Amino acid sequence: MARVSVSQMLSALVDIGRTYLDRPAAHGIDAIVDECHDLVSAHGEASGTALASRIVEGYLNLDDDERFQVLLRLHAAFSPDKDALTAAARAYADAPDDARYWTLADAIEAPRQELFRRLNMAPGGTTAIVGMRELILSRLRDHPEIKSFERDLKHLLSSWFNRGFLQFERIDWRTPAVVLEKLIAYEAVHEIQGWDDLRRRVADDRRCFGFFHPALPDEPLIFVEVALTQGLAGQIQILIETAPDDQKDEEPDTAIFYSISNCQAGLAGISFGNFLIKQVADAVQSEFADIKQFATLSPIPGFRAWLDDVLVRDTPAFLSEDDLDLLQRSDWRNSELIRQLLKTTLMRLCARYLIEEKSRSRPLDPVARFHLGNGASVERLNWSGDLSEKGIDQSAGIMVSYLYGSDQIVSNHEAYVRDGIIAASSAVAKLAKDTD
């Protein structure tokens, strides 16, 4: 018996449900808001699905400014009833029994959560709702009043994109082109320069894996690119540009995670990467028995901005006058000669940035927070690791290797979470201490 997809079933429901809708489709912001009110009233499954589909289609036909106006209107119309919430809270405080608890819980949940659960029944509804949160996040700075709306969407999406619903897949040259095109578009760490470059990224000495969701079958949520090497890699250009050596006799002993890209801006703050790395390690280990070491070749996106701030705010005492003179030159980052003169100083400062500079007991660098939180350790700094324009601008070309040692992952993670302790090799720790 042929399998019927959920999207096919929902599309069939929409076709049936249209005959039960009691008014023709209208267009514009007011009409969409009115139909949202209608959607949360009594509706059968078919008519409700058809109406949700009409709302989603109407919303997607608007431009971004009009869409945001719809979301502002929905925020105002579908927020919690403050009077009901206050009364329920006082009643529960007076007598905290189960009945009052559920009354309070119902009052706390904003009606918009039920609205979005119903909109999610429309074909393409999940994609539209992820896009709504992306739009809200992009306007949040100018409209802080909708933060609660964004939090409600994040709460729903965190449940819908729970790890248990995600599908782990290897991506290779046989993967459908519609997905491969998304890899080119979404690669956020090291840009993929067209199809030839992509083919290199999925060659025999490379692996690429991603998480997918049944509601977005052709949309990777996150993907990781892996290089199979002998020992730690120290330069990204060589790693991604060198053609595979078919004559090489040595089997790889190291898997290098060199790019992890989150693909859906509307799912920001909903973590998949820690699960993906663990599953990728298991998949690679099962395929290559000789792989004994898992590590990264990672960017350090915040280093140069931190350094610029330090030089203005609090110049490190160990910097010599010559170092200061060079660092205060406007062209030092674009001069290979000057960077070489500053190599020892920059490596020390980078180690200090990764290990000692913190905010709320966590590293300043976002990539460091991710890997250290997953139980990795700072293994090695790589001078001239990324000589691209982006690499020079972010970190003076320095990259970092985080090591995922199977025997230390749990203890590293626990020490980091409980006490903010950062695991690091003796070499990197010494570099950091040289700045004291």
C-alpha positions as CSV (number, residue, x, y, z in Angstrom):
1,M,0.0,0.0,0.0
2,A,1.4,3.4,-1.0
3,R,2.3,5.8,1.8
4,V,0.2,9.0,1.9
5,S,2.2,12.0,3.2
6,V,0.8,14.4,5.8
7,S,1.0,17.2,3.2
8,Q,-1.1,15.2,0.8
9,M,-3.7,14.5,3.5
10,L,-3.8,18.2,4.5
11,S,-4.2,19.3,0.9
12,A,-7.1,16.9,0.4
13,L,-8.7,18.3,3.6
14,V,-8.3,21.8,2.2
15,D,-10.1,20.9,-1.0
16,I,-13.0,19.4,1.0
17,G,-13.1,22.2,3.5
18,R,-13.4,25.0,1.0
19,T,-17.0,24.0,0.3
20,Y,-17.8,24.6,4.0
21,L,-16.4,28.1,4.2
22,D,-19.3,30.6,4.4
23,R,-17.7,33.6,2.7
24,P,-15.3,34.1,-0.2
25,A,-11.6,34.9,0.4
26,A,-10.8,38.5,1.1
27,H,-7.4,40.3,0.8
28,G,-5.4,42.6,2.9
29,I,-4.3,43.1,6.5
30,D,-7.8,43.6,8.0
31,A,-9.2,40.5,6.2
32,I,-6.4,38.3,7.4
33,V,-6.8,39.5,11.0
34,D,-10.6,38.9,10.8
35,E,-10.1,35.4,9.4
36,C,-7.7,34.6,12.3
37,H,-10.5,35.5,14.8
38,D,-12.8,33.3,12.8
39,L,-10.2,30.4,12.8
40,V,-10.1,30.2,16.6
41,S,-13.9,30.0,16.8
42,A,-15.8,26.8,16.3
43,H,-14.7,25.0,13.1
44,G,-14.7,21.5,11.8
45,E,-11.5,19.8,10.8
46,A,-11.9,20.3,7.1
47,S,-13.3,23.9,7.2
48,G,-10.7,24.9,9.8
49,T,-7.8,23.5,7.7
50,A,-9.2,25.2,4.6
51,L,-9.5,28.6,6.4
52,A,-6.0,28.2,7.9
53,S,-4.7,27.6,4.4
54,R,-6.4,30.7,3.1
55,I,-4.9,32.8,5.9
56,V,-1.4,31.5,5.2
57,E,-1.7,32.1,1.5
58,G,-3.0,35.6,2.1
59,Y,-0.3,36.4,4.6
60,L,2.4,35.2,2.2
61,N,1.1,37.4,-0.6
62,L,1.9,40.5,1.5
63,D,5.2,42.3,1.6
64,D,7.3,42.2,4.7
65,D,6.0,45.5,6.1
66,E,2.4,44.4,5.6
67,R,3.2,41.0,7.2
68,F,4.7,42.8,10.2
69,Q,1.5,44.9,10.5
70,V,-0.5,41.7,10.6
71,L,1.7,40.3,13.4
72,L,1.4,43.5,15.4
73,R,-2.4,43.3,15.1
74,L,-2.3,39.7,16.2
75,H,-0.1,40.5,19.1
76,A,-2.6,43.0,20.3
77,A,-5.7,40.9,19.6
78,F,-4.5,37.5,20.9
79,S,-2.5,38.4,24.0
80,P,-3.5,37.0,27.4
81,D,-6.5,38.6,29.2
82,K,-4.7,40.6,32.0
83,D,-7.8,40.8,34.2
84,A,-8.5,37.0,33.9
85,L,-4.8,36.3,34.5
86,T,-4.7,38.5,37.6
87,A,-7.8,36.9,39.0
88,A,-6.6,33.4,38.4
89,A,-3.2,34.1,40.0
90,R,-4.9,35.6,43.1
91,A,-7.3,32.6,43.3
92,Y,-4.4,30.1,43.1
93,A,-2.4,32.0,45.7
94,D,-5.3,31.9,48.1
95,A,-6.0,28.1,47.5
96,P,-3.4,26.3,45.4
97,D,-5.4,23.3,44.3
98,D,-5.4,21.5,41.0
99,A,-8.5,23.2,39.6
100,R,-7.1,26.7,40.3
101,Y,-3.7,25.6,38.8
102,W,-5.3,24.6,35.5
103,T,-7.4,27.8,35.5
104,L,-4.2,29.8,36.0
105,A,-2.4,27.8,33.3
106,D,-5.2,28.5,30.8
107,A,-5.1,32.2,31.6
108,I,-1.3,32.4,31.2
109,E,-1.3,30.8,27.7
110,A,-1.8,33.5,25.2
111,P,-4.7,32.8,22.7
112,R,-2.2,33.3,19.9
113,Q,-0.6,30.0,20.7
114,E,-3.9,28.2,19.8
115,L,-4.1,30.4,16.7
116,F,-0.7,29.2,15.6
117,R,-1.5,25.6,16.4
118,R,-4.4,25.9,14.0
119,L,-2.5,27.8,11.4
120,N,0.1,25.0,11.5
121,M,-2.6,22.6,10.1
122,A,-2.4,24.4,6.7
123,P,-0.1,23.0,4.0
124,G,3.1,25.1,4.4
125,G,1.9,26.4,7.7
126,T,5.0,25.4,9.6
127,T,7.2,27.2,7.1
128,A,5.1,30.3,7.3
129,I,5.2,30.3,11.2
130,V,9.0,29.9,11.2
131,G,9.1,32.9,8.8
132,M,6.9,34.9,11.1
133,R,9.3,34.5,14.0
134,E,12.2,35.4,11.7
135,L,10.4,38.6,10.7
136,I,9.7,39.4,14.4
137,L,13.3,38.8,15.4
138,S,14.4,41.2,12.7
139,R,12.2,44.0,14.0
140,L,12.5,43.3,17.7
141,R,15.0,46.0,18.4
142,D,12.6,48.7,17.1
143,H,9.5,47.0,18.6
144,P,10.5,45.5,22.0
145,E,6.8,45.4,22.9
146,I,6.4,42.2,20.9
147,K,9.0,40.3,22.8
148,S,6.3,38.2,24.5
149,F,4.9,37.3,21.1
150,E,8.4,36.1,20.0
151,R,8.7,34.1,23.2
152,D,5.4,32.4,22.5
153,L,6.5,31.4,19.0
154,K,9.8,30.1,20.3
155,H,7.9,28.0,22.9
156,L,5.8,26.4,20.2
157,L,8.6,25.9,17.7
158,S,10.8,24.4,20.5
159,S,8.1,21.7,20.9
160,W,7.5,21.2,17.2
161,F,11.2,20.9,16.5
162,N,12.0,18.7,19.4
163,R,15.0,16.4,18.8
164,G,12.6,13.4,18.7
165,F,10.9,14.7,15.6
166,L,14.1,15.4,13.6
167,Q,15.5,13.2,10.9
168,F,19.2,12.7,10.6
169,E,20.5,12.3,7.0
170,R,23.7,12.1,5.2
171,I,23.9,14.6,2.3
172,D,26.0,13.6,-0.7
173,W,26.1,14.2,-4.5
174,R,23.1,11.9,-4.9
175,T,20.9,14.0,-2.6
176,P,18.1,15.8,-4.5
177,A,19.3,19.1,-6.2
178,V,16.7,21.1,-4.3
179,V,18.5,20.2,-1.0
180,L,22.0,20.7,-2.4
181,E,21.0,24.2,-3.6
182,K,20.0,25.0,0.0
183,L,23.5,24.0,1.2
184,I,25.0,26.5,-1.2
185,A,22.6,29.2,-0.1
186,Y,22.8,28.5,3.7
187,E,26.5,27.8,4.2
188,A,27.3,30.5,6.8
189,V,30.9,29.8,7.7
190,H,32.9,29.1,4.5
191,E,31.0,30.2,1.4
192,I,30.4,27.5,-1.2
193,Q,31.5,28.8,-4.6
194,G,29.0,27.0,-6.9
195,W,28.5,23.4,-7.8
196,D,32.1,22.4,-8.3
197,D,33.0,23.6,-4.8
198,L,29.9,21.8,-3.4
199,R,31.0,18.6,-5.1
200,R,34.4,18.9,-3.4
201,R,32.6,19.3,0.0
202,V,30.8,16.0,-0.5
203,A,33.8,14.0,-2.0
204,D,34.9,10.6,-0.7
205,D,37.2,12.1,1.9
206,R,34.4,14.4,3.2
207,R,31.1,13.9,4.8
208,C,28.1,16.1,5.2
209,F,25.1,15.5,7.5
210,G,22.0,17.4,8.4
211,F,18.8,17.4,10.4
212,F,15.5,17.6,8.7
213,H,11.9,17.9,9.9
214,P,8.9,16.1,8.3
215,A,7.1,19.4,7.9
216,L,10.0,20.9,5.9
217,P,11.3,17.9,4.0
218,D,13.5,19.8,1.5
219,E,14.8,22.4,4.1
220,P,17.8,21.4,6.2
221,L,17.6,22.9,9.7
222,I,21.3,22.6,10.3
223,F,24.1,20.8,8.6
224,V,27.7,20.0,9.4
225,E,30.6,19.5,7.0
226,V,33.3,17.0,8.0
227,A,36.8,16.3,6.6
228,L,38.5,13.0,7.1
229,T,42.2,13.6,7.7
230,Q,45.5,12.4,9.1
231,G,45.8,14.4,12.3
232,L,44.5,17.9,13.1
233,A,44.0,20.3,10.2
234,G,45.4,23.8,10.6
235,Q,44.4,25.8,7.5
236,I,40.9,26.0,6.1
237,Q,41.8,26.9,2.6
238,I,43.9,23.8,2.1
239,L,41.2,21.7,3.8
240,I,38.4,22.8,1.5
241,E,40.2,23.5,-1.7
242,T,42.7,20.6,-2.1
243,A,41.5,17.9,-4.4
244,P,41.1,14.4,-2.9
245,D,44.2,12.2,-3.2
246,D,43.0,8.9,-4.7
247,Q,46.5,7.4,-4.4
248,K,46.8,8.1,-0.7
249,D,47.4,4.9,1.2
250,E,47.0,6.2,4.8
251,E,43.6,5.8,6.3
252,P,42.2,8.9,8.0
253,D,42.4,8.9,11.8
254,T,40.7,12.2,12.5
255,A,37.3,13.7,11.7
256,I,37.4,17.5,11.5
257,F,34.1,19.4,11.8
258,Y,35.0,22.5,9.8
259,S,31.6,24.1,9.2
260,I,28.3,24.0,11.1
261,S,25.5,26.1,9.6
262,N,22.1,26.8,11.1
263,C,19.7,27.3,8.1
264,Q,16.5,28.7,9.5
265,A,16.7,32.2,11.1
266,G,13.2,31.7,12.5
267,L,14.6,28.8,14.7
268,A,17.3,30.9,16.3
269,G,17.9,29.9,19.9
270,I,16.5,26.4,19.4
271,S,19.6,24.2,19.6
272,F,20.2,21.3,17.3
273,G,24.0,21.4,17.0
274,N,24.9,19.5,20.1
275,F,22.7,16.6,19.1
276,L,24.0,16.7,15.5
277,I,27.7,16.6,16.5
278,K,27.1,13.5,18.7
279,Q,25.2,11.7,15.9
280,V,27.7,12.6,13.3
281,A,30.5,11.3,15.4
282,D,28.6,8.0,15.9
283,A,27.9,7.8,12.1
284,V,31.6,8.4,11.2
285,Q,32.9,6.0,13.8
286,S,30.6,3.2,12.5
287,E,31.9,3.8,9.0
288,F,35.6,4.3,9.7
289,A,37.0,2.2,12.5
290,D,40.4,3.9,12.3
291,I,38.9,7.3,13.2
292,K,40.0,7.9,16.8
293,Q,39.9,11.7,17.1
294,F,37.1,14.2,16.6
295,A,38.0,17.9,16.4
296,T,37.0,21.1,14.8
297,L,38.7,23.8,12.7
298,S,36.6,26.7,13.9
299,P,36.4,30.5,13.3
300,I,36.8,33.0,16.2
301,P,34.3,35.6,15.1
302,G,34.5,37.9,18.0
303,F,38.3,38.1,18.5
304,R,39.2,41.1,16.4
305,A,36.2,43.2,17.7
306,W,37.2,42.4,21.3
307,L,40.8,43.3,20.5
308,D,39.9,46.6,19.1
309,D,37.8,47.3,22.2
310,V,40.7,46.3,24.5
311,L,43.2,48.6,22.8
312,V,40.9,51.5,23.5
313,R,39.6,50.5,26.9
314,D,42.3,48.6,28.8
315,T,45.6,48.0,27.0
316,P,47.2,44.8,28.3
317,A,50.3,45.5,30.4
318,F,52.4,42.9,28.6
319,L,52.2,44.7,25.2
320,S,55.4,46.4,24.2
321,E,55.5,49.8,22.7
322,D,56.4,48.3,19.3
323,D,53.3,46.0,19.6
324,L,51.1,49.0,20.4
325,D,52.5,51.0,17.5
326,L,51.8,48.2,15.1
327,L,48.3,47.4,16.4
328,Q,47.3,51.1,16.3
329,R,48.1,51.2,12.6
330,S,44.9,51.1,10.5
331,D,46.3,48.7,8.0
332,W,47.8,46.1,10.3
333,R,45.2,43.4,9.5
334,N,45.7,43.7,5.8
335,S,49.5,43.4,6.0
336,E,51.0,39.9,6.1
337,L,54.3,41.4,7.2
338,I,52.8,43.3,10.1
339,R,50.8,40.3,11.2
340,Q,53.9,38.1,11.2
341,L,55.6,40.6,13.4
342,L,52.6,40.5,15.8
343,K,52.2,36.7,15.6
344,T,53.3,35.9,19.2
345,T,51.3,38.8,20.7
346,L,48.2,37.9,18.7
347,M,48.3,34.3,19.6
348,R,48.6,35.2,23.3
349,L,45.7,37.6,23.1
350,C,43.6,35.1,21.2
351,A,44.2,32.5,23.9
352,R,43.3,35.0,26.6
353,Y,40.1,35.9,24.7
354,L,39.0,32.3,24.4
355,I,39.8,31.1,27.9
356,E,39.7,34.1,30.3
357,E,37.4,36.7,28.8
358,K,33.9,35.9,29.9
359,S,30.4,37.4,30.4
360,R,28.3,35.8,33.1
361,S,30.9,33.0,33.5
362,R,30.7,32.1,29.9
363,P,33.2,32.8,27.0
364,L,32.6,36.0,25.0
365,D,33.0,34.1,21.7
366,P,29.7,32.4,20.5
367,V,31.5,29.5,18.7
368,A,33.5,28.9,21.9
369,R,30.3,28.8,24.0
370,F,28.8,26.3,21.6
371,H,31.7,23.8,21.5
372,L,32.7,24.2,25.2
373,G,29.1,23.7,26.3
374,N,29.1,20.5,24.4
375,G,32.1,19.2,26.3
376,A,35.0,20.0,23.9
377,S,38.3,21.5,25.0
378,V,40.4,24.2,23.4
379,E,43.2,22.1,21.9
380,R,45.2,24.4,19.5
381,L,45.3,27.8,18.0
382,N,46.1,27.8,14.2
383,W,48.1,30.8,12.9
384,S,47.1,31.7,9.3
385,G,44.2,29.3,9.7
386,D,41.8,31.4,7.5
387,L,43.4,33.9,5.2
388,S,40.2,34.8,3.5
389,E,39.0,38.4,3.8
390,K,36.4,37.3,6.3
391,G,38.9,35.3,8.4
392,I,41.4,38.2,8.5
393,D,38.6,40.6,9.4
394,Q,37.2,38.4,12.2
395,S,40.3,37.0,13.8
396,A,43.5,38.2,12.0
397,G,43.4,34.8,10.3
398,I,43.7,32.7,13.5
399,M,41.4,29.7,13.8
400,V,41.0,27.3,16.8
401,S,40.8,23.5,17.1
402,Y,38.3,22.3,19.6
403,L,38.9,18.6,20.6
404,Y,36.0,16.2,21.4
405,G,37.8,13.6,23.5
406,S,35.5,10.8,24.2
407,D,36.9,10.3,27.7
408,Q,36.6,13.9,28.7
409,I,33.4,15.2,27.1
410,V,31.2,14.5,30.1
411,S,33.6,15.9,32.7
412,N,34.4,18.9,30.5
413,H,30.7,19.6,30.1
414,E,29.9,19.3,33.8
415,A,32.8,21.5,34.8
416,Y,31.8,24.1,32.2
417,V,28.1,24.2,33.1
418,R,28.6,24.0,36.9
419,D,31.6,26.2,37.4
420,G,32.4,27.9,34.1
421,I,35.7,26.0,33.9
422,I,37.1,25.9,30.3
423,A,39.0,22.8,29.4
424,A,42.2,23.6,27.4
425,S,45.4,22.0,26.4
426,S,48.6,23.0,28.3
427,A,49.9,24.8,25.2
428,V,46.9,27.1,24.9
429,A,46.6,27.6,28.7
430,K,50.3,28.7,28.7
431,L,49.6,31.2,25.9
432,A,46.8,32.6,27.9
433,K,48.9,32.8,31.1
434,D,51.6,34.7,29.3
435,T,49.1,37.7,29.2
436,D,48.8,37.9,33.0
